[in-house]
Amino acid sequence: MAYLNKVMLIGNIGKDPTIGATPSGKKRVTFSLATSRRYRDNNGEQKEQTDWHSIVGWGKSADIFEQLGIHKGMTLYVEGTLTNRSWTDQTTGQKRYATEVNMDTFQLLTPRGQNGGNFQGGNSYSQSNNFSQASAPSYDAPAPEGVDDDLPF
């Protein structure tokens, strides 16, 4: 049986990323990412729901975040895997839990000149590739075969 653990998010960074290292010296970047959706409730009123996601990146991701000066308010596309971890709180002795996105790839979506960005939007980075310039991903699917372009409306 095949398994899949993949997360894809587009959102705004909620606070400035924290760059640090583990006791073994592995570099790490952590930040929160806000994603929002709008919908109409049963009364027809428009509502907005915001979800917050904890993101963790390792190694070169942390270096690139530092080099580019990525900060609060910037829009980011993030791909990664969902991870869960638990630990015992040293002060209370209680078991604590966290769900995080372990970032594999990211792409800056904030256009040049917005939110103090000094880079060109569309930069993407993948753990398996070097930092590269790429255009923003396109989500327009081609029309299925056999669909007539002469629609009656």
C-alpha positions in Angstrom: 0.0 0.0 0.0 1.3 3.5 -0.9 1.2 6.4 1.6 1.2 10.1 1.0 2.0 12.9 3.5 2.1 16.2 1.6 1.0 19.7 2.7 0.7 22.7 0.4 -0.1 26.1 1.9 -0.2 29.7 0.6 -0.4 32.3 3.4 1.2 35.2 5.2 4.0 35.0 7.7 2.5 35.8 11.1 5.7 36.8 12.9 9.4 37.2 12.0 11.0 33.8 11.4 13.3 32.6 14.2 16.6 31.2 13.0 18.6 29.0 15.4 20.3 25.7 15.6 19.9 22.4 17.4 22.4 21.2 20.0 24.1 19.2 17.3 24.5 22.3 15.2 21.9 21.8 12.5 20.4 25.1 11.4 16.7 25.6 11.7 14.1 28.3 10.8 10.6 28.4 12.5 7.7 30.6 11.8 3.9 30.8 11.7 1.9 31.0 8.5 -1.7 32.2 8.4 -4.1 30.9 5.8 -7.6 32.3 5.4 -10.8 31.3 3.7 -14.0 33.2 3.1 -17.4 31.6 3.0 -21.1 32.5 3.6 -22.8 31.2 6.7 -26.4 29.9 6.8 -27.7 33.5 7.1 -25.9 34.6 3.9 -23.3 36.6 5.8 -19.7 36.5 4.6 -17.3 35.1 7.2 -13.6 34.7 7.2 -11.7 31.9 9.0 -8.0 32.1 9.6 -5.9 29.0 10.5 -2.3 29.2 11.9 0.3 26.7 10.9 3.7 26.1 12.6 6.4 25.7 9.9 9.9 24.3 10.4 12.7 24.4 7.8 16.2 22.9 8.1 19.6 23.5 6.8 19.8 25.6 3.5 16.1 26.7 4.0 17.2 28.6 7.2 20.2 30.1 5.3 18.1 31.3 2.5 15.5 32.8 4.8 18.3 34.7 6.5 19.9 35.8 3.2 16.6 37.1 1.7 15.5 38.8 4.9 12.1 37.1 4.9 9.9 38.6 7.5 6.4 39.1 9.0 3.7 39.9 6.5 5.3 38.4 3.4 3.3 35.9 1.4 4.7 32.5 0.9 3.9 29.2 -0.8 5.1 26.2 1.3 5.3 22.5 0.5 6.2 19.9 3.1 5.1 17.1 5.3 2.9 17.1 8.4 4.7 16.0 11.5 3.5 15.4 15.1 5.8 15.5 18.1 5.3 15.3 21.9 7.4 16.1 25.0 7.1 16.6 28.7 7.0 20.2 29.9 9.9 20.7 32.3 8.0 23.2 34.5 4.6 21.5 34.8 5.5 17.9 34.0 2.5 17.8 31.6 2.7 16.1 28.2 2.7 18.6 25.4 1.9 18.1 21.7 2.7 20.0 18.5 1.7 19.5 14.9 4.1 21.2 12.4 4.8 21.4 8.7 8.3 20.2 7.9 9.1 22.5 5.0 10.6 20.9 1.9 10.0 23.7 -0.7 9.0 27.3 -0.5 8.3 30.1 -2.9 8.2 33.8 -2.2 5.0 35.3 -3.5 5.3 38.9 -2.2 5.9 41.3 -5.2 9.0 43.5 -5.2 8.6 46.6 -3.2 5.8 45.3 -0.9 6.3 44.8 2.8 9.8 46.0 2.5 10.8 43.1 0.2 14.1 43.8 -1.7 13.8 40.8 -3.9 11.9 39.8 -7.0 8.8 37.6 -6.3 8.8 34.1 -7.7 12.0 32.9 -6.0 11.6 29.2 -5.1 13.7 26.9 -3.1 13.6 23.1 -2.7 15.7 21.0 -0.3 16.7 18.8 -3.3 17.5 21.7 -5.7 19.6 24.8 -5.5 18.0 28.2 -5.1 16.6 29.2 -8.4 14.4 31.8 -10.2 11.1 30.4 -11.3 7.7 31.9 -12.2 4.8 31.5 -9.9 3.0 28.2 -10.3 0.0 28.2 -12.6 -3.1 26.5 -11.5 -5.1 26.8 -14.7 -6.0 23.3 -15.9 -6.5 22.8 -19.6 -10.1 22.1 -20.8 -10.9 18.4 -21.0 -11.0 16.8 -24.4 -14.3 16.8 -26.1 -15.6 19.9 -24.4 -17.2 22.3 -26.9 -16.0 25.9 -26.6 -19.4 27.1 -27.9 -21.2 27.2 -24.5 -24.8 28.5 -24.5 -24.1 31.0 -21.7 
